[in-house]
Amino acid sequence: MTVGNISFLLAQFFGFLSGLFYFISGLQKSHKLIMYFQAIDTLFMILATALLHGKAGVIILCVVFIRNLLSYAGKADKKSLYLLMLISAAITILTVDLSKLINWIPIITNLIYTYGVYFSDTAKTKKFMILDVIGWSIYDFHIKSYFLVFIDMLTMIFTFLSLKKHKRI
């Protein structure tokens, strides 16, 4: 087995752990616990994305991790969230080849998720989550994080069903 194969398998394993913790976060009843489990999810997603050479994703995910920790600690406010979005976009723009459309997806999904989750009501938040997951599905497929694509699809389906159940579509 080559180093490339081992890296690929490790990336899929970390993707599985990421998806597991993301799923667990969705079962939580408090914002604090949701952010706790999403912080863990993000760490595993950073590892998976780094192993698959997703530079744009790793940059954004590092900032997402900080955002989740601030939110968990109750320190996330509009000013800090806007600053984190600006920093992550600037670093990505300065260090990633943005002539490739795929590298714009992590920036866009970060903006969508941050705006939707922190500045909207629950129904709108879930709609923004679906848009966010669609973007990450495309990116995850491109970098070959297949387990995350599967989890992304399940997340979209269950979020959509949740909206439909509450007639919020």
C-alpha positions in Angstrom: 0.0 0.0 0.0 1.4 3.4 -1.0 1.5 6.6 1.1 -1.1 8.0 -1.3 -3.4 5.2 -0.6 -2.9 5.4 3.1 -3.6 9.2 3.0 -6.7 8.6 1.0 -8.0 5.9 3.4 -7.2 8.1 6.4 -9.0 11.0 4.8 -12.1 8.9 4.4 -11.9 7.8 8.0 -11.6 11.4 9.2 -14.4 12.3 6.9 -16.5 9.5 8.6 -15.7 10.9 12.1 -16.5 14.4 10.9 -19.9 13.3 9.6 -20.5 11.4 12.8 -19.9 14.5 15.0 -21.9 16.7 12.6 -24.8 14.3 12.9 -24.4 14.2 16.7 -24.5 18.0 16.7 -27.9 17.9 15.0 -29.3 15.9 17.9 -28.4 18.4 20.5 -31.0 20.7 22.1 -28.7 23.6 23.1 -26.7 25.9 20.8 -23.7 25.5 23.1 -23.6 21.7 22.6 -24.3 22.0 18.9 -21.2 24.2 18.6 -19.2 21.9 20.8 -19.8 18.9 18.5 -19.4 21.0 15.4 -16.0 22.1 16.6 -15.0 18.5 16.9 -16.6 17.8 13.4 -14.5 20.7 12.0 -11.2 19.3 13.4 -11.8 16.0 11.6 -12.9 17.8 8.5 -9.7 19.8 8.5 -7.7 16.6 8.7 -9.6 14.9 5.9 -9.4 18.0 3.7 -5.7 18.5 4.3 -5.0 14.8 3.4 -6.9 15.3 0.2 -5.0 18.6 -0.6 -8.0 20.8 -0.4 -6.1 24.0 0.5 -9.0 26.4 0.1 -11.1 24.1 2.3 -8.5 23.9 5.0 -8.1 27.7 5.2 -11.8 28.2 5.6 -12.3 25.3 8.0 -9.6 26.6 10.3 -11.5 29.9 10.6 -14.8 27.9 11.0 -13.2 26.1 13.9 -12.4 29.4 15.6 -15.9 30.6 14.9 -17.4 27.5 16.4 -15.2 27.8 19.5 -16.2 31.5 19.9 -19.8 30.5 19.6 -19.4 27.6 22.1 -17.9 30.1 24.5 -20.7 32.6 24.0 -18.2 35.1 22.5 -19.5 35.2 19.0 -21.1 38.5 18.1 -21.7 40.2 14.7 -18.4 42.1 14.8 -16.3 39.0 15.4 -18.2 36.9 12.9 -17.8 39.6 10.2 -14.1 39.9 11.0 -13.6 36.1 10.8 -15.5 36.0 7.4 -13.3 38.8 6.1 -10.1 37.2 7.4 -10.9 33.8 5.9 -11.9 35.3 2.6 -8.8 37.4 2.4 -6.4 34.6 3.3 -8.0 32.3 0.7 -7.9 35.0 -2.0 -4.2 35.7 -1.3 -3.1 32.0 -1.1 -5.3 29.9 -3.4 -5.7 29.8 -7.2 -9.1 31.4 -7.6 -9.0 31.0 -11.3 -10.5 27.5 -10.5 -14.2 27.9 -9.6 -14.0 25.0 -7.1 -11.8 27.1 -4.9 -14.5 29.7 -4.5 -16.9 27.2 -3.0 -15.5 27.2 0.6 -15.5 31.0 0.7 -19.1 31.2 -0.5 -20.3 28.3 1.8 -18.7 30.0 4.8 -20.5 33.2 4.1 -23.8 31.4 3.6 -23.5 29.3 6.7 -22.3 32.1 9.0 -25.1 34.5 7.8 -27.8 31.8 7.9 -27.0 30.2 11.2 -26.2 33.3 13.2 -28.5 36.0 11.7 -31.7 34.1 10.8 -34.6 32.3 12.4 -34.7 28.5 12.6 -36.5 27.9 9.3 -34.2 30.2 7.4 -31.2 28.8 9.1 -32.1 25.3 7.9 -32.5 26.6 4.3 -29.1 28.2 4.5 -27.7 25.0 5.9 -29.0 23.1 2.8 -27.3 25.7 0.5 -24.1 25.3 2.6 -24.2 21.6 2.4 -24.8 21.7 -1.4 -21.6 23.7 -1.8 -19.6 21.5 0.5 -20.9 18.4 -1.4 -19.5 19.7 -4.6 -16.2 20.6 -3.0 -16.0 17.3 -1.1 -16.7 15.3 -4.3 -14.0 17.3 -6.1 -11.3 16.6 -3.5 -12.6 12.9 -3.3 -13.9 13.0 0.2 -16.6 10.5 -0.7 -17.9 9.7 2.8 -18.4 13.4 3.4 -20.4 13.6 0.2 -22.6 10.8 1.5 -23.1 12.6 4.8 -23.8 15.8 3.0 -26.5 14.1 1.0 -28.1 12.7 4.2 -27.9 16.1 5.9 -29.6 17.7 2.9 -32.4 15.1 2.9 -33.0 15.2 6.7 -32.9 19.0 6.8 -35.3 19.2 3.9 -37.7 16.7 5.5 -37.5 18.7 8.8 -38.5 21.8 6.9 -41.3 19.9 5.1 -42.5 18.4 8.4 -42.9 21.9 9.8 -44.3 23.2 6.5 -41.5 25.8 6.2 -40.5 25.1 2.6 
